[in-house]
């Protein structure tokens, strides 16, 4: 199992814009074994009301802006079926 957590912080007064997100996460209906979590509030508990959880091989998001200047991303994979994700971000 591989788990990676990334925290990105923009300067005060800025937000983080996800310009593009493409996932290669193994499809699993419960999102338990392989997943990508994205939280734009900087909350490390990843609450459901402010987080996106993805467990799909070809999810594409072309634009998403955080509510704060923090972006937290957690990715977990358990085997070779998950190939990661690509994300392009910028501070706005």
MDTraj code that builds the backbone (N, CA, C; nanometers):
import mdtraj as md
import numpy as np

residues = "UNK UNK UNK UNK UNK UNK UNK UNK UNK UNK UNK UNK UNK UNK UNK UNK UNK UNK UNK UNK UNK UNK UNK UNK UNK UNK UNK UNK UNK UNK UNK UNK UNK UNK UNK UNK UNK UNK UNK UNK UNK UNK UNK UNK UNK UNK UNK UNK UNK UNK UNK UNK UNK UNK UNK UNK UNK UNK UNK UNK UNK UNK UNK UNK UNK UNK UNK UNK UNK UNK UNK UNK UNK UNK UNK UNK UNK UNK UNK UNK UNK UNK UNK UNK UNK UNK UNK UNK UNK UNK UNK UNK".split()
xyz = np.array([
    [0.0850, -0.1173, 0.0000],
    [0.0000, 0.0000, 0.0000],
    [0.0892, 0.1232, 0.0000],
    [0.0488, 0.2223, -0.0778],
    [0.1187, 0.3507, -0.0842],
    [0.0194, 0.4598, -0.0489],
    [0.0558, 0.5463, 0.0439],
    [-0.0272, 0.6609, 0.0799],
    [0.0581, 0.7863, 0.0736],
    [0.0064, 0.8874, 0.0040],
    [0.0771, 1.0140, -0.0111],
    [-0.0174, 1.1264, 0.0285],
    [0.0298, 1.2175, 0.1119],
    [-0.0479, 1.3349, 0.1507],
    [0.0322, 1.4592, 0.1136],
    [-0.0355, 1.5542, 0.0486],
    [0.0299, 1.6769, 0.0037],
    [-0.0514, 1.7957, 0.0537],
    [0.0181, 1.8959, 0.1036],
    [-0.0450, 2.0192, 0.1471],
    [0.0134, 2.1346, 0.0662],
    [-0.0751, 2.2150, 0.0066],
    [-0.0321, 2.3306, -0.0717],
    [-0.0953, 2.4535, -0.0088],
    [-0.0139, 2.5556, 0.0137],
    [-0.0658, 2.6773, 0.0746],
    [-0.0304, 2.7963, -0.0143],
    [-0.1324, 2.8724, -0.0520],
    [-0.1139, 2.9941, -0.1305],
    [-0.0923, 3.1112, -0.0352],
    [-0.0417, 3.2242, -0.0839],
    [-0.0262, 3.3421, 0.0012],
    [-0.1614, 3.3859, 0.0599],
    [-0.1563, 3.4525, 0.1735],
    [-0.2792, 3.5029, 0.2377],
    [-0.3582, 3.5860, 0.1375],
    [-0.4903, 3.5688, 0.1396],
    [-0.5780, 3.6441, 0.0502],
    [-0.5944, 3.5809, -0.0875],
    [-0.5236, 3.4731, -0.1140],
    [-0.5334, 3.4038, -0.2423],
    [-0.6084, 3.2729, -0.2239],
    [-0.6567, 3.2183, -0.3329],
    [-0.7173, 3.0862, -0.3347],
    [-0.6364, 2.9993, -0.4298],
    [-0.6550, 2.8704, -0.4213],
    [-0.5870, 2.7785, -0.5106],
    [-0.6878, 2.7296, -0.6134],
    [-0.6508, 2.7439, -0.7373],
    [-0.7364, 2.7003, -0.8469],
    [-0.6772, 2.5727, -0.9071],
    [-0.7581, 2.4682, -0.9086],
    [-0.7185, 2.3459, -0.9782],
    [-0.7586, 2.3659, -1.1230],
    [-0.6590, 2.3807, -1.2089],
    [-0.6837, 2.4043, -1.3506],
    [-0.7222, 2.2751, -1.4223],
    [-0.6615, 2.1655, -1.3801],
    [-0.6904, 2.0361, -1.4421],
    [-0.6551, 1.9251, -1.3443],
    [-0.7404, 1.8250, -1.3396],
    [-0.7181, 1.7064, -1.2574],
    [-0.7608, 1.5846, -1.3381],
    [-0.6716, 1.4891, -1.3523],
    [-0.7001, 1.3641, -1.4224],
    [-0.6575, 1.2504, -1.3314],
    [-0.7483, 1.1553, -1.3071],
    [-0.7176, 1.0457, -1.2153],
    [-0.6998, 0.9136, -1.2888],
    [-0.6172, 0.8316, -1.2308],
    [-0.5975, 0.6929, -1.2741],
    [-0.6035, 0.6063, -1.1481],
    [-0.7186, 0.6099, -1.0820],
    [-0.7403, 0.5387, -0.9564],
    [-0.8286, 0.4176, -0.9845],
    [-0.7894, 0.3028, -0.9302],
    [-0.8662, 0.1794, -0.9494],
    [-1.0111, 0.2005, -0.9052],
    [-1.1025, 0.1601, -0.9907],
    [-1.2447, 0.1733, -0.9588],
    [-1.2794, 0.0790, -0.8446],
    [-1.3361, 0.1367, -0.7371],
    [-1.3859, 0.0572, -0.6250],
    [-1.4999, 0.1344, -0.5623],
    [-1.6150, 0.0712, -0.5533],
    [-1.7385, 0.1416, -0.5183],
    [-1.7394, 0.2000, -0.3776],
    [-1.6672, 0.1427, -0.2842],
    [-1.6683, 0.1945, -0.1474],
    [-1.5620, 0.3013, -0.1232],
    [-1.4715, 0.3216, -0.2177],
    [-1.3615, 0.4179, -0.2028],
    [-1.2790, 0.3890, -0.0773],
    [-1.2558, 0.2632, -0.0476],
    [-1.1827, 0.2259, 0.0733],
    [-1.0366, 0.1950, 0.0436],
    [-1.0107, 0.1151, -0.0580],
    [-0.8734, 0.0703, -0.0814],
    [-0.7921, 0.1706, -0.1625],
    [-0.8463, 0.2189, -0.2714],
    [-0.7759, 0.3119, -0.3594],
    [-0.8618, 0.4370, -0.3742],
    [-0.8011, 0.5540, -0.3529],
    [-0.8800, 0.6772, -0.3607],
    [-0.7899, 0.7992, -0.3697],
    [-0.8527, 0.9094, -0.4087],
    [-0.7915, 1.0413, -0.4067],
    [-0.8873, 1.1319, -0.3316],
    [-0.8380, 1.1981, -0.2274],
    [-0.9183, 1.2934, -0.1496],
    [-0.8643, 1.4331, -0.1741],
    [-0.9548, 1.5277, -0.1987],
    [-0.9163, 1.6668, -0.2205],
    [-0.9994, 1.7526, -0.1261],
    [-0.9320, 1.8370, -0.0459],
    [-1.0018, 1.9262, 0.0463],
    [-0.9482, 2.0676, 0.0291],
    [-1.0381, 2.1608, 0.0025],
    [-0.9999, 2.2996, -0.0209],
    [-1.0144, 2.3896, 0.0990],
    [-1.0399, 2.3335, 0.2159],
    [-1.0526, 2.4129, 0.3381],
    [-0.9340, 2.3957, 0.4310],
    [-0.8407, 2.3089, 0.3951],
    [-0.7257, 2.2847, 0.4809],
    [-0.7572, 2.1981, 0.6014],
    [-0.8676, 2.1249, 0.5960],
    [-0.9096, 2.0402, 0.7074],
    [-0.8566, 1.8987, 0.6881],
    [-0.7606, 1.8589, 0.7702],
    [-0.6956, 1.7284, 0.7565],
    [-0.7870, 1.6102, 0.7889],
    [-0.9046, 1.6367, 0.8393],
    [-1.0003, 1.5287, 0.8639],
    [-1.0839, 1.4985, 0.7395],
    [-1.0678, 1.5791, 0.6356],
    [-1.1377, 1.5622, 0.5085],
    [-1.2884, 1.5418, 0.5285],
    [-1.3579, 1.6406, 0.5867],
    [-1.5024, 1.6245, 0.6060],
    [-1.5747, 1.6132, 0.4718],
    [-1.6799, 1.5352, 0.4687],
    [-1.7520, 1.5084, 0.3446],
    [-1.8107, 1.6343, 0.2813],
    [-1.8515, 1.7326, 0.3630],
    [-1.9165, 1.8509, 0.3063],
    [-1.8187, 1.9466, 0.2369],
    [-1.6890, 1.9334, 0.2608],
    [-1.5925, 2.0215, 0.1958],
    [-1.4831, 1.9448, 0.1217],
    [-1.5038, 1.8157, 0.1008],
    [-1.4035, 1.7332, 0.0341],
    [-1.4627, 1.6641, -0.0875],
    [-1.3734, 1.6287, -0.1777],
    [-1.4098, 1.5462, -0.2928],
    [-1.3330, 1.4166, -0.2781],
    [-1.4028, 1.3045, -0.2891],
    [-1.3364, 1.1745, -0.2884],
    [-1.3586, 1.1102, -0.4245],
    [-1.2500, 1.0626, -0.4821],
    [-1.2561, 1.0047, -0.6156],
    [-1.1983, 0.8642, -0.6105],
    [-1.2739, 0.7695, -0.6624],
    [-1.2243, 0.6320, -0.6767],
    [-1.2706, 0.5815, -0.8131],
    [-1.2177, 0.6464, -0.9154],
    [-1.2562, 0.6189, -1.0526],
    [-1.1340, 0.6352, -1.1415],
    [-1.1254, 0.5565, -1.2453],
    [-1.0043, 0.5545, -1.3263],
    [-0.9908, 0.6742, -1.4197],
    [-1.0970, 0.7380, -1.4575],
    [-1.0829, 0.8453, -1.5557],
    [-1.1683, 0.9666, -1.5209],
    [-1.1589, 1.0141, -1.3969],
    [-1.2282, 1.1363, -1.3577],
    [-1.1477, 1.2551, -1.4073],
    [-1.2153, 1.3500, -1.4665],
    [-1.1490, 1.4703, -1.5168],
    [-1.2228, 1.5927, -1.4633],
    [-1.1481, 1.6805, -1.4001],
    [-1.2026, 1.8070, -1.3516],
    [-1.1227, 1.9167, -1.4202],
    [-1.1905, 2.0088, -1.4846],
    [-1.1221, 2.1148, -1.5574],
    [-1.1117, 2.2447, -1.4790],
    [-1.1873, 2.2591, -1.3708],
    [-1.1764, 2.3812, -1.2926],
    [-1.2398, 2.3612, -1.1556],
    [-1.1665, 2.3963, -1.0528],
    [-1.2168, 2.3912, -0.9158],
    [-1.1344, 2.4901, -0.8344],
    [-1.1999, 2.5752, -0.7570],
    [-1.1302, 2.6741, -0.6751],
    [-1.1571, 2.6455, -0.5279],
    [-1.0524, 2.6519, -0.4459],
    [-1.0666, 2.6250, -0.3031],
    [-1.1395, 2.7392, -0.2336],
    [-1.1915, 2.7118, -0.1149],
    [-1.2580, 2.8140, -0.0340],
    [-1.1572, 2.8964, 0.0455],
    [-1.0377, 2.8424, 0.0655],
    [-0.9351, 2.9098, 0.1446],
    [-0.8046, 2.9097, 0.0653],
    [-0.6955, 2.9436, 0.1311],
    [-0.5650, 2.9396, 0.0651],
    [-0.4936, 2.8062, 0.0870],
    [-0.5668, 2.7068, 0.1358],
    [-0.5091, 2.5740, 0.1611],
    [-0.5714, 2.4694, 0.0704],
    [-0.4881, 2.3785, 0.0238],
    [-0.5351, 2.2633, -0.0525],
    [-0.4672, 2.1398, 0.0049],
    [-0.5474, 2.0428, 0.0455],
    [-0.4943, 1.9164, 0.0955],
    [-0.5348, 1.8054, -0.0006],
    [-0.4391, 1.7181, -0.0316],
    [-0.4637, 1.6068, -0.1219],
    [-0.4069, 1.4809, -0.0576],
    [-0.4878, 1.3763, -0.0518],
    [-0.4420, 1.2465, -0.0010],
    [-0.4716, 1.1425, -0.1084],
    [-0.3707, 1.0605, -0.1370],
    [-0.3848, 0.9562, -0.2388],
    [-0.3399, 0.8233, -0.1790],
    [-0.4205, 0.7197, -0.2008],
    [-0.3838, 0.5868, -0.1530],
    [-0.4065, 0.4848, -0.2634],
    [-0.3100, 0.3942, -0.2787],
    [-0.3249, 0.2841, -0.3741],
    [-0.2775, 0.1552, -0.3099],
    [-0.3409, 0.0460, -0.3506],
    [-0.3067, -0.0827, -0.2913],
    [-0.2426, -0.1789, -0.3896],
    [-0.2454, -0.1486, -0.5165],
    [-0.1876, -0.2405, -0.6149],
    [-0.1506, -0.1678, -0.7424],
    [-0.1252, -0.2462, -0.8463],
    [-0.0810, -0.1888, -0.9728],
    [-0.1936, -0.1267, -1.0544],
    [-0.3184, -0.1534, -1.0202],
    [-0.4309, -0.1013, -1.0981],
    [-0.4438, 0.0502, -1.0883],
    [-0.4013, 0.1092, -0.9785],
    [-0.4037, 0.2546, -0.9652],
    [-0.2722, 0.3111, -1.0157],
    [-0.2816, 0.4137, -1.0987],
    [-0.1630, 0.4725, -1.1605],
    [-0.1380, 0.6159, -1.1178],
    [-0.2150, 0.6662, -1.0202],
    [-0.1904, 0.8005, -0.9691],
    [-0.2858, 0.9042, -1.0246],
    [-0.2383, 1.0283, -1.0290],
    [-0.3192, 1.1392, -1.0766],
    [-0.2254, 1.2503, -1.1239],
    [-0.2808, 1.3379, -1.2050],
    [-0.2084, 1.4580, -1.2488],
    [-0.2951, 1.5763, -1.2142],
    [-0.2309, 1.6800, -1.1581],
    [-0.3034, 1.7988, -1.1165],
    [-0.2233, 1.9219, -1.1548],
    [-0.2901, 2.0185, -1.2148],
    [-0.2283, 2.1469, -1.2473],
    [-0.2997, 2.2515, -1.1619],
    [-0.2228, 2.3263, -1.0810],
    [-0.2822, 2.4248, -0.9905],
    [-0.2140, 2.5596, -1.0055],
    [-0.2833, 2.6657, -0.9596],
    [-0.2221, 2.7982, -0.9525],
    [-0.2944, 2.8792, -0.8452],
    [-0.2257, 2.9793, -0.7917],
    [-0.2853, 3.0693, -0.6930],
    [-0.3549, 3.1823, -0.7688],
    [-0.4779, 3.2141, -0.7268],
    [-0.5525, 3.3219, -0.7919],
    [-0.5925, 3.4277, -0.6927],
])
top = md.Topology()
chain = top.add_chain()
for i, resn in enumerate(residues, 1):
    res = top.add_residue(resn, chain, resSeq=i)
    for name in ("N", "CA", "C"):
        top.add_atom(name, md.element.get_by_symbol(name[0]), res)
traj = md.Trajectory(xyz[None], top)
